[in-house]
Amino acid sequence: MIDNKKVQERQELHRAIWAIADDLRGSVDGWDFKQYVLGILFYRYISENLTSYINKGEHATGNTSFDYAKMPDTQAKFARKEIVKTKGYFILPSELFENILKVAKNDDNLNETLEKIFKNIESSAQGNESELNLKGLFDDVDTNSNKLGGTVSQRNARLVKLLDGIGNIRLRDFQDNTIDAFGDAYEYLMSMYASNAGKSGGEFFTPQEVSELLTKLTLVGKTEVNKVYDPACGSGSLLLKFAKILGKDNVHQGFYGQEINITTYNLCRINMFLHDIDYDKFSIAHGDTLTDPKHWDDEPFEAIVSNPPYSIKWAGDGNPILINDKRFSPAGILAPKSKADMAFIMHSLSWLATSGTAAIVCFPGIFYRGGAEQKIRKYLIDNNYVDCVIQLPDNLFYGTGIETCIMVMKKNKKDNSTLFIDASNKRKKVANSNQLRPEDINDIVNYFSNREDVEYIAKLVKNEDIAKKDYKLSVSSYVEKKDTREVIDIVELNKEIAEIVAREEVLRAEIDKIIAEIE
């Protein structure tokens, strides 16, 4: 049943965010402007989150008139240590979003005020367990940047508009599922700017429908998992699908990911907070996953999902150490230096728990090219790690129209076969792109779960037969396409042609007769 109130609130939220963007259109580039909107939105969120937490505790003791936002800073400081221990950060009452919003228009030094507040929030976590999760979160919200304006007054005028716009967004009371509203705001901004940013946006954003499919593939037969991991986590949307589908408390040991882009790394951590994931329940690292992985002490992972960058360059055999890396060495060869796709596959397989499932979005070339990639496919098939390969529709992702695929891997398969699913027609057209519908996702998951042949859609192939085809893993090599061409009855067609010719002869005779009479 559709929650009409929630749908209406989400639409209002989207309209409000669009209005902010439209108001400042042209003054700040969209993809950069997104960082400011998300940063200020995050500032509002943690301010309200902290205020709600403190107020709730005081109200429970009978002090129902208490409001942290009105408390003097001198008194609030005494609770700082305990609050940081619980929430991971601390904000003085005078520096809360709602109080800054009230005085922003009259603050000639608003840019410096906000810069100081952001530094204070980050420094509040120094020396505590939450330090790494807060460090640098506001780096992309540069209140002194020329991107906001050439003069201080221009920058402040736009900062006031940002504060006012985000302050005017109507959100539910914190106790009434505010987190969904903030999360929806984040996702709307990401999709809005990713769709307008071409490839650069697509690298950082996986459409929610694809995220849902990947998550559900790893969760077949499960209602809870210990740890989830994404080796190229981007803004974290794939990881957070587990919280949305299972409930965050059913991801017992938390969310793990690594991201090489510093801006997107910060966005991912912000996204965790926006979805109310406690600082001790996520570990997002910055760096190159393939050459400098950060979660050796946390693997293996029960669920791994990822949409790694397609065919990027990496060190490969240019780094003599990597061939002895236990993540890559079992295959006896490294992914090509010009195409790191198989390196992400091997990394994910290495860190996958015995009882776990990995679902990785892949560039189709890795399933049929020769050389090192063929040898890695041989290793995967001969050791029975590939559970399923799914052909997706084209135009699902921002910035690319290619038909991507999903490789699903397991280490505890019950058969020595690989399932191939052709889901290229499972879609609906939306503007210039395609989108997976809920029924498409359900169908694909059902084909995956049933693991049976379905004419023109699914084929369970013995690994020994895959070996005979040079270890090709392209779905088209195993699932026959339905012939949608019209069947023509040649005998009937010839009969119709003969009738047409006969009618033509009659007509010609009649026309000749009329002409003769006229003459």
MARNUDREN-580731 format. One line per field, with one value per residue (C-alpha): residue in three letters; x, y, z. Coordinates in nm, 4 decimals, always signed. Each point is the difference from the previous one (the first is absolute). Layout:
residu = c(ALA_...)
xx = c(X_...)
yy = c(Y_...)
zz = c(Z_...)
END
This chain:
residu = c(MET_ILE_ASP_ASN_LYS_LYS_VAL_GLN_GLU_ARG_GLN_GLU_LEU_HIS_ARG_ALA_ILE_TRP_ALA_ILE_ALA_ASP_ASP_LEU_ARG_GLY_SER_VAL_ASP_GLY_TRP_ASP_PHE_LYS_GLN_TYR_VAL_LEU_GLY_ILE_LEU_PHE_TYR_ARG_TYR_ILE_SER_GLU_ASN_LEU_THR_SER_TYR_ILE_ASN_LYS_GLY_GLU_HIS_ALA_THR_GLY_ASN_THR_SER_PHE_ASP_TYR_ALA_LYS_MET_PRO_ASP_THR_GLN_ALA_LYS_PHE_ALA_ARG_LYS_GLU_ILE_VAL_LYS_THR_LYS_GLY_TYR_PHE_ILE_LEU_PRO_SER_GLU_LEU_PHE_GLU_ASN_ILE_LEU_LYS_VAL_ALA_LYS_ASN_ASP_ASP_ASN_LEU_ASN_GLU_THR_LEU_GLU_LYS_ILE_PHE_LYS_ASN_ILE_GLU_SER_SER_ALA_GLN_GLY_ASN_GLU_SER_GLU_LEU_ASN_LEU_LYS_GLY_LEU_PHE_ASP_ASP_VAL_ASP_THR_ASN_SER_ASN_LYS_LEU_GLY_GLY_THR_VAL_SER_GLN_ARG_ASN_ALA_ARG_LEU_VAL_LYS_LEU_LEU_ASP_GLY_ILE_GLY_ASN_ILE_ARG_LEU_ARG_ASP_PHE_GLN_ASP_ASN_THR_ILE_ASP_ALA_PHE_GLY_ASP_ALA_TYR_GLU_TYR_LEU_MET_SER_MET_TYR_ALA_SER_ASN_ALA_GLY_LYS_SER_GLY_GLY_GLU_PHE_PHE_THR_PRO_GLN_GLU_VAL_SER_GLU_LEU_LEU_THR_LYS_LEU_THR_LEU_VAL_GLY_LYS_THR_GLU_VAL_ASN_LYS_VAL_TYR_ASP_PRO_ALA_CYS_GLY_SER_GLY_SER_LEU_LEU_LEU_LYS_PHE_ALA_LYS_ILE_LEU_GLY_LYS_ASP_ASN_VAL_HIS_GLN_GLY_PHE_TYR_GLY_GLN_GLU_ILE_ASN_ILE_THR_THR_TYR_ASN_LEU_CYS_ARG_ILE_ASN_MET_PHE_LEU_HIS_ASP_ILE_ASP_TYR_ASP_LYS_PHE_SER_ILE_ALA_HIS_GLY_ASP_THR_LEU_THR_ASP_PRO_LYS_HIS_TRP_ASP_ASP_GLU_PRO_PHE_GLU_ALA_ILE_VAL_SER_ASN_PRO_PRO_TYR_SER_ILE_LYS_TRP_ALA_GLY_ASP_GLY_ASN_PRO_ILE_LEU_ILE_ASN_ASP_LYS_ARG_PHE_SER_PRO_ALA_GLY_ILE_LEU_ALA_PRO_LYS_SER_LYS_ALA_ASP_MET_ALA_PHE_ILE_MET_HIS_SER_LEU_SER_TRP_LEU_ALA_THR_SER_GLY_THR_ALA_ALA_ILE_VAL_CYS_PHE_PRO_GLY_ILE_PHE_TYR_ARG_GLY_GLY_ALA_GLU_GLN_LYS_ILE_ARG_LYS_TYR_LEU_ILE_ASP_ASN_ASN_TYR_VAL_ASP_CYS_VAL_ILE_GLN_LEU_PRO_ASP_ASN_LEU_PHE_TYR_GLY_THR_GLY_ILE_GLU_THR_CYS_ILE_MET_VAL_MET_LYS_LYS_ASN_LYS_LYS_ASP_ASN_SER_THR_LEU_PHE_ILE_ASP_ALA_SER_ASN_LYS_ARG_LYS_LYS_VAL_ALA_ASN_SER_ASN_GLN_LEU_ARG_PRO_GLU_ASP_ILE_ASN_ASP_ILE_VAL_ASN_TYR_PHE_SER_ASN_ARG_GLU_ASP_VAL_GLU_TYR_ILE_ALA_LYS_LEU_VAL_LYS_ASN_GLU_ASP_ILE_ALA_LYS_LYS_ASP_TYR_LYS_LEU_SER_VAL_SER_SER_TYR_VAL_GLU_LYS_LYS_ASP_THR_ARG_GLU_VAL_ILE_ASP_ILE_VAL_GLU_LEU_ASN_LYS_GLU_ILE_ALA_GLU_ILE_VAL_ALA_ARG_GLU_GLU_VAL_LEU_ARG_ALA_GLU_ILE_ASP_LYS_ILE_ILE_ALA_GLU_ILE_GLU)
xx = c(+0.0000_+0.1343_+0.0527_-0.1570_+0.1212_+0.3567_-0.0249_-0.1363_+0.2749_+0.2661_-0.1406_-0.0025_+0.3577_+0.1109_-0.1732_+0.1704_+0.3447_-0.0607_-0.1030_+0.3319_+0.1920_-0.2114_+0.0472_+0.3766_+0.0152_+0.2942_+0.1785_+0.1444_+0.0621_-0.2531_+0.2412_+0.1903_-0.3179_-0.1149_+0.2838_-0.1204_-0.3599_+0.1023_+0.2422_-0.2575_-0.2646_+0.2393_+0.0645_-0.3738_-0.0391_+0.2659_-0.1196_-0.3564_+0.1164_+0.2086_-0.2693_-0.2628_+0.2234_+0.0778_-0.3554_-0.1432_+0.2263_-0.0991_-0.3705_+0.0135_+0.1078_-0.3049_+0.1682_-0.2421_+0.0720_+0.3704_+0.1373_+0.3688_-0.0059_-0.0760_+0.2593_+0.3037_+0.3243_+0.1717_-0.2379_-0.0084_+0.3776_-0.0225_-0.1790_+0.2380_+0.2081_-0.2980_-0.1851_+0.3014_+0.0364_-0.3600_-0.0656_+0.3550_-0.0049_-0.1023_-0.1534_-0.0384_-0.3576_+0.1070_+0.1463_-0.3059_-0.1508_-0.3247_+0.1812_+0.2378_-0.2962_-0.1644_+0.2981_+0.1468_-0.1383_+0.1575_+0.3381_+0.2490_+0.2501_-0.2363_+0.2566_+0.2537_-0.2655_-0.0969_+0.3622_+0.0706_-0.3067_+0.0908_+0.3521_-0.1400_-0.2298_+0.2864_+0.2404_-0.2596_+0.0712_+0.3793_+0.1456_-0.3212_-0.1078_-0.2033_+0.2945_+0.0622_-0.3708_-0.0273_+0.3372_-0.0247_-0.3764_-0.0412_+0.3051_-0.2151_-0.2124_+0.2524_-0.1827_+0.2827_+0.0058_-0.0271_-0.2575_-0.2448_+0.0888_+0.2842_-0.0516_-0.0758_-0.3413_-0.0909_+0.1095_-0.1946_-0.3112_+0.0066_+0.0741_-0.3065_-0.2088_+0.1347_-0.0729_-0.3481_-0.0825_+0.1081_-0.1570_-0.3324_-0.0081_-0.2888_+0.1059_-0.1833_+0.0772_+0.3208_-0.1869_-0.2302_+0.2479_+0.1948_+0.2875_-0.1993_-0.0562_+0.3685_+0.0939_-0.2521_+0.1390_+0.3481_-0.1055_-0.1997_+0.2968_+0.2305_-0.2328_-0.0781_+0.3621_+0.1272_-0.2472_+0.1263_+0.3691_+0.0515_+0.2707_+0.1451_-0.3340_-0.0602_+0.3296_-0.1285_-0.3607_-0.1661_-0.3742_-0.2098_-0.1664_+0.3361_+0.1088_-0.3140_+0.0571_+0.3612_-0.1022_-0.2838_+0.2242_+0.2387_-0.2855_-0.1861_-0.0954_+0.1243_-0.1695_+0.3221_+0.3724_+0.3095_+0.1950_-0.0487_+0.2822_+0.0499_+0.3586_-0.0914_-0.2756_-0.0463_-0.2671_-0.1061_-0.3379_+0.0658_+0.0986_-0.2988_-0.2435_+0.0644_-0.1162_-0.3110_-0.0893_+0.1045_-0.0105_+0.3334_-0.0141_-0.0008_+0.3442_+0.1575_+0.3642_-0.0416_+0.0766_+0.3458_+0.1283_+0.2927_+0.0027_+0.2892_-0.1641_+0.0319_-0.3201_-0.2070_+0.1651_-0.1230_-0.3460_-0.0156_+0.0750_-0.2539_-0.2509_+0.0560_-0.0827_-0.2982_-0.1409_+0.0573_+0.2749_+0.1922_+0.3681_+0.1031_-0.2052_+0.1808_+0.3559_+0.0527_+0.3636_+0.1726_+0.2518_+0.0619_-0.1697_+0.2059_+0.3469_-0.0688_-0.3024_-0.0933_-0.2183_+0.2344_-0.0966_-0.3733_-0.0319_-0.1601_-0.3409_-0.3286_-0.1413_+0.2021_-0.1604_+0.1730_-0.0153_+0.3739_+0.1264_+0.0065_+0.3329_+0.2177_+0.3773_+0.1840_+0.3536_-0.0458_+0.3239_+0.1784_+0.0048_+0.1983_-0.1510_-0.3586_+0.0483_+0.0810_-0.2958_-0.2251_-0.3027_+0.1347_+0.2585_-0.2457_-0.0838_+0.3710_-0.0341_-0.0994_-0.2716_+0.1387_+0.1486_-0.2457_-0.3062_-0.0302_-0.3475_+0.1197_+0.2173_-0.3155_-0.1569_+0.2990_+0.0187_-0.3694_+0.0278_+0.2969_-0.1862_-0.3267_-0.1038_-0.0530_-0.3725_-0.0195_-0.1110_+0.1597_-0.1903_+0.2166_-0.1045_+0.2376_+0.0991_-0.1044_+0.3442_+0.1467_-0.2272_+0.1333_+0.3447_+0.3054_+0.3388_+0.0262_-0.3745_-0.0703_+0.2485_-0.1679_-0.3398_+0.1492_+0.1110_-0.3443_-0.1879_+0.2400_-0.0319_-0.3790_-0.0194_-0.2313_-0.3588_-0.1803_+0.0495_-0.2877_-0.0323_-0.1605_-0.1821_+0.1910_-0.0240_-0.0462_+0.2935_+0.0640_+0.2642_+0.0126_-0.2377_+0.1770_-0.1720_+0.1755_-0.0056_-0.0023_+0.2330_-0.1155_+0.2644_-0.0191_+0.2474_-0.2464_-0.1946_-0.2005_+0.0389_+0.2821_-0.1893_-0.0460_-0.3342_-0.0386_-0.2924_-0.0947_-0.1811_+0.0688_-0.3741_-0.0883_-0.0473_-0.2190_+0.0931_+0.0375_+0.0954_+0.3299_+0.0889_-0.1323_-0.1056_-0.0577_-0.3568_-0.0815_-0.1441_+0.3210_+0.2101_-0.2286_+0.0103_+0.3799_+0.0336_-0.2478_+0.1913_+0.3168_-0.1579_-0.1714_+0.3177_-0.1916_-0.0093_-0.2560_-0.0301_+0.1661_+0.0733_+0.2012_+0.2376_+0.1873_+0.3260_+0.2480_+0.3441_+0.1544_-0.2110_+0.1179_+0.3584_-0.0771_-0.0943_+0.3377_-0.1475_-0.2160_-0.2534_-0.2100_-0.3683_-0.0631_+0.2314_-0.2429_-0.3483_-0.1703_-0.1694_-0.3675_-0.0560_-0.2497_-0.0003_-0.3365_-0.0485_-0.0899_-0.1957_+0.1667_-0.2858_-0.2589_+0.2184_+0.0378_-0.3750_-0.0584_+0.2537_-0.1727_-0.3363_+0.1513_+0.1526_-0.3340_-0.1840_+0.2608_-0.0597_-0.3760_+0.0520_+0.2381_-0.2546_-0.2755_+0.2238_+0.0930_-0.3693_-0.0849_+0.2841_-0.1111_-0.3564_+0.1258_+0.2122)
yy = c(+0.0000_+0.3440_+0.2476_+0.3077_+0.2277_-0.1158_+0.0391_+0.3521_+0.0936_-0.1367_+0.2016_+0.3150_-0.0713_-0.0412_+0.3214_+0.1898_-0.1308_+0.0817_+0.3521_+0.0511_-0.1211_+0.2111_+0.3094_-0.0295_-0.1354_+0.1439_+0.1334_-0.3374_-0.2959_-0.2750_-0.2782_+0.2344_+0.1561_-0.3445_-0.0107_+0.3217_-0.1161_-0.3359_+0.1637_+0.2456_-0.2728_-0.2151_+0.2915_+0.0362_-0.3745_-0.0455_+0.3159_-0.1310_-0.3522_+0.1184_+0.2365_-0.2723_-0.2482_+0.2393_+0.1307_-0.3501_-0.0936_+0.3090_-0.0378_-0.3593_+0.1297_+0.2267_+0.3181_+0.0371_+0.3686_-0.0588_+0.1035_-0.0536_+0.2690_+0.2603_-0.1207_+0.2254_-0.1275_+0.0181_-0.2586_-0.2210_-0.0481_-0.2136_-0.2771_+0.0086_-0.3064_-0.2260_+0.1176_-0.0607_-0.3478_-0.0783_+0.2021_+0.0327_+0.3814_+0.3132_+0.3353_+0.2988_+0.1356_+0.3314_-0.1894_-0.2120_+0.0395_+0.1517_+0.2699_+0.0907_+0.0178_+0.2663_+0.2377_-0.0884_+0.3026_+0.2400_-0.1742_+0.1846_-0.2766_-0.2942_-0.1819_+0.0102_-0.0911_-0.3144_-0.0935_+0.0226_-0.2064_-0.2748_-0.0171_-0.0117_-0.2907_-0.1990_+0.0820_-0.1080_-0.3595_+0.0229_-0.2588_-0.2046_-0.3130_+0.2106_+0.2181_-0.1675_-0.0029_+0.3790_+0.1139_+0.2071_-0.0335_+0.3695_+0.0326_+0.0425_+0.2719_+0.2777_+0.3132_+0.2194_-0.1478_+0.2213_-0.2510_+0.1724_+0.3490_+0.2374_+0.2082_-0.0788_+0.1639_-0.2094_-0.3189_+0.0856_+0.0873_-0.3451_-0.1702_+0.1761_-0.1328_-0.3492_+0.0159_+0.1439_-0.2530_-0.2985_+0.1476_+0.0317_-0.3639_-0.1542_-0.3172_-0.2227_+0.0224_-0.1862_-0.2729_-0.0473_-0.1492_+0.3146_-0.2161_-0.1122_+0.3613_+0.0880_-0.3176_+0.0742_+0.3527_-0.1393_-0.2564_+0.2569_+0.2365_-0.2786_-0.1144_+0.3563_+0.0975_-0.3386_+0.0033_+0.3436_-0.0681_-0.2714_-0.2549_+0.1761_-0.0259_-0.3596_-0.1064_+0.1082_-0.1094_-0.3361_+0.0256_-0.1138_-0.2780_-0.1568_+0.0368_-0.1787_-0.2856_-0.0501_+0.0038_-0.2469_-0.2382_-0.0193_-0.0395_-0.2955_-0.2216_+0.2516_+0.2489_+0.1255_+0.0248_+0.0671_+0.2422_+0.1535_+0.1336_+0.2009_+0.0313_+0.3021_+0.1460_+0.3416_+0.1891_-0.3132_-0.0594_-0.3729_-0.0516_+0.1924_-0.2140_-0.2701_+0.2356_+0.0853_-0.3592_-0.1834_+0.2797_+0.1336_-0.2099_-0.3170_+0.0884_-0.1018_+0.0979_+0.2906_+0.1516_+0.0016_+0.1647_+0.1683_+0.2875_+0.1546_+0.3361_+0.2331_+0.1932_-0.3137_-0.1531_+0.2973_-0.0305_-0.3660_+0.0743_+0.2816_-0.2405_-0.2442_+0.2703_+0.1185_-0.3518_-0.0103_-0.2635_+0.0443_+0.0882_-0.3345_-0.1924_+0.1132_+0.0102_+0.1882_+0.0287_+0.2229_-0.1418_-0.2363_-0.3289_-0.2038_+0.1109_+0.1256_-0.1777_+0.1292_-0.2755_-0.2981_-0.0282_-0.0007_-0.2567_-0.2360_+0.1498_-0.1848_+0.2322_+0.1892_+0.2312_+0.2368_+0.1996_+0.0564_+0.2345_-0.1659_-0.0830_+0.2454_-0.0229_-0.1440_-0.1050_-0.3633_-0.1826_+0.3354_-0.0574_-0.3239_-0.0312_-0.0420_-0.3450_-0.1287_+0.1776_-0.2737_+0.1695_-0.0375_-0.2804_-0.2968_+0.0750_-0.0044_+0.3170_+0.3631_+0.1946_+0.2066_+0.3382_+0.1707_-0.1762_-0.0492_-0.1597_-0.3518_+0.1366_+0.1225_-0.3424_-0.1811_+0.2437_-0.0503_-0.3769_-0.0030_+0.1957_-0.1924_-0.2189_-0.3707_+0.0406_+0.3314_+0.1353_+0.2677_+0.1847_+0.2204_+0.2180_-0.0754_+0.1377_-0.2660_-0.0222_-0.1952_-0.2930_-0.0689_+0.1610_-0.2238_+0.0268_+0.0547_+0.0485_-0.3384_-0.1648_+0.1634_-0.1207_-0.3499_+0.0222_+0.1171_-0.2717_-0.2877_+0.0812_+0.0388_+0.3563_+0.1514_-0.0562_+0.2087_+0.2537_+0.2388_+0.2095_+0.3356_+0.2389_+0.2825_+0.3651_-0.0782_+0.2092_+0.3721_+0.0821_-0.3336_-0.1872_-0.3376_-0.3206_-0.0746_-0.3359_-0.1295_-0.2760_-0.1828_-0.2010_-0.2552_-0.2325_-0.2628_-0.0932_-0.3226_-0.0756_+0.0179_+0.2212_+0.3696_+0.1703_+0.2491_+0.2450_+0.2279_+0.2941_+0.2408_+0.0457_+0.0523_+0.3752_+0.2993_+0.3044_+0.3240_+0.3010_-0.0981_-0.2755_-0.3332_-0.0939_-0.3266_-0.0291_-0.1737_-0.2920_-0.0211_-0.0214_-0.2667_-0.2031_+0.0075_-0.0992_-0.2842_-0.1330_+0.0231_-0.1802_-0.2756_-0.0787_-0.1679_+0.0255_+0.2455_+0.0189_+0.3130_+0.1311_-0.2340_-0.2895_-0.2112_-0.1078_-0.2579_+0.1468_-0.2654_+0.1319_+0.3539_-0.1263_-0.1352_+0.3542_+0.1389_+0.1126_+0.2664_+0.1345_+0.2203_-0.0740_+0.0008_-0.3023_-0.2136_+0.1553_-0.0124_+0.3213_-0.0289_+0.0462_+0.2861_+0.0137_-0.0552_-0.3555_+0.0079_-0.2800_-0.0156_-0.2014_+0.2485_+0.2934_-0.1407_-0.0490_+0.3634_+0.1202_-0.2053_+0.1556_+0.3499_-0.0656_-0.1322_+0.3087_+0.2222_-0.1719_+0.0521_+0.3673_+0.0508_-0.1578_+0.2277_+0.3085_-0.0959_-0.0389_+0.3455_+0.1619_-0.1693_+0.1284_+0.3565_-0.0061)
zz = c(+0.0000_-0.0967_+0.2827_-0.1625_+0.2777_-0.0499_-0.3782_+0.0417_+0.2459_-0.2335_-0.2895_+0.2144_+0.1015_-0.3617_-0.1007_+0.2831_-0.0968_-0.3654_+0.1014_+0.1812_-0.3026_-0.2345_+0.2176_-0.0230_-0.3553_-0.1912_+0.3082_+0.1006_-0.2309_+0.0687_+0.0859_+0.2369_+0.1352_+0.1063_+0.2520_+0.1620_+0.0181_+0.1448_+0.2443_+0.1356_+0.0025_+0.2003_+0.2373_+0.0578_+0.0477_+0.2664_+0.1783_+0.0210_+0.0744_+0.2955_+0.1288_-0.0193_+0.1813_+0.2869_+0.0291_+0.0056_+0.2907_+0.1993_-0.0744_+0.1242_+0.3417_+0.0187_-0.1202_-0.2930_-0.0599_-0.0642_-0.3403_-0.0712_-0.2696_+0.2690_+0.2474_+0.0702_-0.1532_+0.3385_+0.1444_-0.3067_+0.0053_+0.3131_-0.1918_-0.2946_+0.0857_+0.0634_-0.3115_-0.2269_+0.1454_-0.0965_-0.3135_-0.1325_-0.0213_+0.1925_-0.0992_+0.2310_+0.0188_-0.1554_-0.2965_-0.0751_-0.3451_+0.1271_+0.1973_-0.2827_-0.2381_+0.2180_-0.0189_-0.3409_-0.1863_+0.2480_+0.0194_-0.2213_+0.0708_-0.0628_-0.2145_+0.2848_+0.2590_-0.1921_-0.0634_+0.3735_+0.0887_-0.2448_+0.1429_+0.3539_-0.0878_-0.1509_+0.2845_+0.2581_-0.1032_+0.0247_+0.2338_-0.0083_-0.1859_-0.2411_-0.1073_-0.3354_-0.0840_+0.0527_-0.1324_-0.3174_-0.0388_-0.0741_-0.2251_-0.3102_+0.1603_-0.0559_+0.1168_-0.1309_-0.3494_-0.3077_-0.1211_+0.2348_-0.1229_-0.0685_+0.3143_+0.3647_-0.0252_-0.3057_+0.1746_+0.3125_-0.2004_-0.1595_+0.3315_+0.1463_-0.2896_+0.0616_+0.3723_-0.0584_-0.2700_+0.2063_+0.3145_-0.1817_-0.1076_+0.1884_+0.1718_+0.2416_+0.3679_+0.0733_+0.1888_-0.2994_-0.2444_-0.0870_-0.1197_-0.3058_-0.0961_+0.0243_-0.1832_-0.2745_-0.0319_-0.0430_-0.2599_-0.1959_-0.0144_-0.1107_-0.2768_-0.1076_-0.0423_-0.1127_-0.2893_-0.1031_+0.0556_-0.2603_+0.0636_+0.3037_+0.1725_-0.1056_+0.1556_+0.3393_-0.0139_-0.0487_-0.0757_+0.2941_-0.1994_-0.0855_+0.3624_+0.1108_-0.2438_+0.1110_+0.3654_-0.0461_-0.1942_+0.2968_+0.2492_-0.1496_+0.2940_+0.2592_+0.2318_+0.1593_-0.0723_+0.2068_-0.2193_-0.3430_-0.2173_-0.3175_-0.1319_-0.2169_+0.2133_-0.1612_+0.1924_+0.1892_-0.1604_-0.0482_+0.3625_+0.1283_-0.1980_+0.2596_+0.2742_-0.2003_-0.0920_+0.3179_+0.2560_+0.1252_+0.3176_-0.2103_-0.1369_+0.3277_-0.0344_-0.2346_-0.3388_-0.1590_-0.3143_-0.1708_-0.2490_-0.1909_-0.0782_+0.3005_-0.0703_-0.0425_+0.3068_+0.2038_-0.1539_+0.0970_+0.3644_-0.0007_-0.1520_+0.2864_+0.2536_-0.2047_+0.0176_+0.3763_-0.0105_+0.3257_-0.0319_+0.1524_-0.2575_-0.3139_-0.1257_-0.3239_-0.1092_-0.2538_-0.2453_-0.2905_+0.0870_-0.2461_+0.1118_+0.3525_+0.1525_+0.3446_+0.1467_+0.0372_+0.3657_-0.0776_-0.2795_-0.0858_-0.0778_-0.0254_-0.2654_-0.2629_-0.2544_-0.2384_-0.3206_-0.0532_-0.2733_-0.3410_-0.1647_+0.1900_+0.0042_+0.2983_+0.0969_-0.1048_-0.0839_+0.0130_+0.3754_+0.0670_+0.3483_-0.1195_-0.1564_+0.3486_+0.1586_+0.1376_-0.1564_-0.3539_+0.0121_-0.0083_-0.3652_-0.0896_-0.2053_+0.0505_-0.1767_-0.2917_+0.0944_-0.2333_+0.1426_+0.3772_-0.0091_+0.0835_+0.2808_+0.1742_-0.0562_+0.1535_+0.2911_+0.0764_-0.0255_+0.2360_+0.2668_-0.0367_+0.2937_-0.0643_+0.0637_-0.1840_-0.3370_-0.2170_-0.2752_-0.2234_-0.2945_-0.2889_-0.3380_-0.2560_-0.1622_+0.2910_-0.0836_-0.3478_-0.0438_-0.0187_+0.1678_+0.3747_+0.0409_-0.1578_+0.2377_+0.2989_-0.1261_-0.0246_+0.3622_+0.1107_-0.1898_+0.0754_+0.3704_-0.0266_+0.1357_-0.2618_+0.1051_-0.2587_-0.2802_-0.0723_-0.3151_+0.0875_-0.2366_-0.1646_+0.1107_+0.3702_+0.1200_-0.0236_-0.2573_-0.1820_-0.2270_+0.0077_+0.1065_+0.3268_+0.1750_+0.3560_+0.1148_+0.3116_+0.1863_+0.2800_+0.1677_+0.1189_-0.3132_+0.0047_-0.3708_-0.2510_-0.2417_-0.0799_-0.0574_-0.2844_-0.0031_-0.2878_+0.1616_-0.2860_-0.0608_+0.3661_-0.0020_-0.0668_-0.2048_+0.1984_-0.2150_-0.1683_+0.2430_+0.1249_+0.3505_+0.1824_+0.1308_+0.3315_-0.1959_-0.2061_+0.3150_+0.1455_-0.3217_-0.0160_+0.3670_-0.0541_-0.3028_+0.2095_+0.2969_-0.2008_-0.1938_-0.2835_-0.3774_-0.1355_-0.3786_-0.1415_+0.3530_+0.2225_-0.0594_+0.2568_-0.1642_+0.1269_+0.0572_-0.2223_-0.2887_+0.0743_-0.0231_-0.3480_-0.1054_+0.1071_+0.3311_-0.1596_+0.2490_-0.2279_+0.0568_-0.3759_-0.0330_+0.2008_-0.0023_-0.3392_-0.1099_-0.0862_-0.3722_-0.0160_-0.3788_-0.1674_-0.1282_-0.3704_-0.1721_-0.3438_-0.1592_+0.1231_-0.1056_-0.3547_-0.0161_+0.0992_-0.2575_-0.2714_+0.0945_-0.0116_-0.3437_-0.1251_+0.1276_-0.1645_-0.3349_+0.0313_+0.0849_-0.2914_-0.2353_+0.1316_-0.0303_-0.3597_-0.0828_+0.1411_-0.1934_-0.3215_+0.0449_+0.0611_-0.3129)
END
